[in-house]
Amino acid sequence: MIASEIALPEKLSQFIREYAGDQYCLVELLRFLGRHPNTRFSRLVIIHALNSRRLYTEKALKHLVSNGVVRTCVENNVPLYSLTEEPQRNWALDLAKFDWCQWQSLLKQIYPAAIE
């Protein structure tokens, strides 16, 4: 049982619902980029930082780029990934503010039936 629910704007809640139920680590990738909003990362750095499978991370990056949440630029023939300036950037920044316990509480709040 949650001692106190975290107030969550509806758009952020909807954003989390859209990305949290995936199998490709989208939310973890968004939280990572949100903690480093002004940094560009190579795919291999992201895979290493998330300690995830390459295939999942590549699919997550492709999905986020196609949805305009993440952008790419190429330097020295290496694609680099960073958050866009779109509203989704703010949602990723908001996600990054939650510590692990808060994040788990949020997931329970958004998906109560799935957690029990």
matplotlib code that plots the C-alpha trace (Angstrom):
import matplotlib.pyplot as plt

x = [0.0, 1.2, 1.5, 0.9, 0.3, 2.5, 0.6, 1.1, 0.0, -2.3, 0.0, 2.9, 0.8, -0.3, 3.3, 4.4, 1.6, 2.6, 6.2, 6.3, 4.6, 7.1, 9.8, 12.4, 13.5, 11.9, 11.2, 14.7, 16.2, 14.1, 15.0, 18.7, 18.5, 16.5, 19.3, 21.7, 19.5, 22.3, 24.5, 24.7, 25.5, 26.5, 24.4, 27.2, 27.5, 23.7, 23.7, 26.5, 24.9, 21.6, 23.2, 20.7, 20.6, 21.8, 18.7, 16.3, 18.2, 18.4, 14.7, 14.0, 16.2, 14.6, 11.1, 12.0, 13.6, 10.6, 8.3, 10.3, 11.4, 15.1, 17.1, 20.3, 23.3, 26.3, 29.9, 32.8, 30.4, 29.0, 25.3, 24.8, 21.5, 20.0, 16.6, 14.7, 13.4, 9.8, 7.4, 8.5, 11.9, 10.2, 8.5, 11.8, 13.2, 10.3, 10.9, 14.5, 13.6, 12.1, 14.3, 13.9, 11.3, 9.3, 9.4, 8.1, 5.3, 4.4, 4.3, 2.0, -0.2, -0.5, -0.7, -2.4, -3.8, -0.5, 1.5, -0.7]
y = [0.0, 3.5, 5.8, 8.8, 9.1, 11.3, 14.1, 13.6, 15.8, 14.0, 14.5, 13.0, 10.1, 9.4, 9.7, 7.1, 4.8, 5.0, 4.2, 2.1, -1.0, -1.8, -4.5, -2.2, -0.2, 3.1, 4.6, 3.7, 5.3, 8.4, 8.6, 8.3, 11.0, 13.1, 13.0, 14.2, 16.5, 18.5, 15.6, 13.6, 9.9, 7.2, 4.0, 1.9, 4.4, 4.2, 0.4, 0.2, 2.9, 1.1, -2.3, -3.5, -5.7, -4.0, -5.0, -3.6, -0.3, 0.1, -0.5, 2.0, 4.6, 4.1, 4.4, 7.6, 9.1, 8.3, 9.9, 13.0, 12.5, 11.9, 13.4, 12.3, 14.1, 12.5, 13.4, 11.5, 9.0, 8.2, 8.8, 10.7, 10.7, 13.4, 14.8, 17.1, 20.5, 19.3, 18.9, 15.3, 16.7, 18.2, 14.9, 13.1, 15.7, 15.1, 11.4, 11.8, 13.7, 10.6, 8.3, 4.5, 4.4, 7.2, 5.6, 2.3, 4.1, 5.9, 2.6, 1.1, 4.2, 4.0, 0.2, -0.9, -4.2, -5.2, -4.8, -6.8]
z = [0.0, -0.9, 2.1, 0.0, -3.7, -5.8, -7.6, -11.3, -14.1, -16.5, -19.5, -17.6, -16.4, -20.0, -21.2, -18.6, -19.5, -23.2, -22.5, -19.3, -20.6, -23.3, -23.5, -24.9, -21.9, -23.2, -19.8, -18.4, -21.5, -21.0, -17.4, -18.3, -20.9, -18.5, -16.0, -18.7, -20.7, -22.4, -23.3, -26.5, -26.2, -28.6, -28.8, -27.2, -24.3, -23.7, -23.9, -21.4, -19.1, -19.0, -18.8, -21.3, -24.4, -27.6, -29.5, -26.9, -26.7, -30.5, -30.8, -28.0, -29.6, -33.0, -31.5, -29.5, -32.6, -34.8, -32.2, -31.9, -28.3, -29.1, -31.9, -33.6, -34.9, -36.5, -35.5, -37.0, -38.5, -35.1, -34.4, -31.1, -29.3, -27.1, -26.0, -28.3, -27.3, -27.7, -24.7, -24.3, -23.1, -20.1, -19.4, -19.5, -17.1, -14.8, -14.9, -14.0, -10.8, -9.2, -7.1, -7.2, -4.4, -5.9, -9.3, -7.9, -6.1, -9.4, -11.3, -8.6, -8.8, -12.6, -12.9, -9.6, -11.0, -12.6, -9.4, -7.1]

ax = plt.figure().add_subplot(projection="3d")
ax.plot(x, y, z, "-o")
ax.set_aspect("equal")
plt.show()
